[in-house]
């Protein structure tokens, strides 16, 4: 991943991270998940990354939607 991407959200719940990613994508912000949970115990975090240029807009969307 290049330096143009930044972490905008982290959770230990895969589904919460996926919801955040989907909301951002619905607002035309490219977002990807990094699943850092270990198999088979699913201990760890799932991160949502976006382009730096979209950081302020994404943060506003997350706050406005209370996610």
N, C-alpha and C positions, 0 to 999 in steps of 0.2 A: 504494500500500500504506500502510495507516495505521501509526501509531506503536505499535500493539498487536502488531505482528509483529517478530520478531528472527531474526537469522541463527544457526543452530545448527550448520551443517556447510558446508564448502567443499571442492571437489575440482576438479582439472582433467580428471577422468574422469567423463563424463556418467553412465555406468552405476553407478559407486560412489554418486554422489549419489542416483540413482533407487532404489537398494537401501535407502539410509538412509531416504528418503521412504516407501518401502513398509513398512519395519519400523515406523516411527512410526505410519503409518496403521493397521497391524494392531493397534497398542496404543491405538487410538482417539485419536490426536493428529493434528489437521488439519495437514498439511504441504504446502508448495508449492515447486516448483523455479523458480529464476531462472537461465536459461541465458545467460551472458554471453560465450559462446564466439563468435568471429567466423566468419562463413561466407566462404569455403569451407575455410579452414585449421583451424578448430576450435581456435583458440588463445584461452585465457582460462579462466575458472572457471565452475563450476555451483554455485549456492548453494541450500541447503535452509533455508526460513524456516518458523517456527511462531509461534503465539501466545505472548506473554510468560508468560502464566499456566501454560503447559505446559513451560517451560524446564527446570526441575529434573527433572521426570519424564522428559523426552526425553533429557536428558544422561545420566541413570542408565541408560536403555535402550540408548543408544549405547555406553556404557562396558561394560555387562553383556554385550552382544552382540559386543563387540570389533570394531565397524565404524567 
